[in-house]
Amino acid sequence: MKNTAQESEKENANKITMKGTKDGLLIVFPDEPGWNDLIQQLGDILDGSKSFWIGASTSVDLGSHKLDETQINRLYEMLNKRYHLILDAIYSMDEETRQFAEKNNLKVGKTHPSSSRTSLAGTDILQSLNTPSNAIYLKQTLRSGQTVRFDGNVIIY
């Protein structure tokens, strides 16, 4: 039984997590697996709720991943053109990655204040988005009869 819990913790530690913050959407990449696998995982997550996040101001915390300018441009294109997210900031422990992001007029930093990477190990709190302090940000009009369901705060602007 203990092995199953440890395997589950390890599996969750390798998942992309998403969180609503006061500034918009935060996407936190784990340090493992490889970049291509993570991009595929992000696509799968966003495909599941493609219209839900439209127009959200988005920050990405890459952790220790080192991206070149081409990879940053591809991430920007993916988020912007495919999912209509507004990429505002990239956080990375790698100095070169931050420099490339700055060249693309993005805000940069080492880690996002809301990502507290050390406290995320072995948890799925960001992916579930079910704690009362979490929020989603919608930049869209809700018409009569439309509903938004979320176990947390819903902010519409």
Secondary structure as UniProt FT lines:
FT   HELIX           2..13
FT   STRAND          17..21
FT   TURN            22..23
FT   STRAND          24..28
FT   HELIX           35..47
FT   TURN            48..55
FT   STRAND          57..61
FT   TURN            63..64
FT   HELIX           69..77
FT   HELIX           78..82
FT   STRAND          86..91
FT   HELIX           95..103
FT   TURN            104..105
FT   STRAND          107..109
FT   TURN            113..115
FT   HELIX           117..120
FT   TURN            121..122
FT   HELIX           125..128
FT   TURN            132..133
FT   STRAND          135..138
FT   TURN            144..145
FT   STRAND          153..156
//
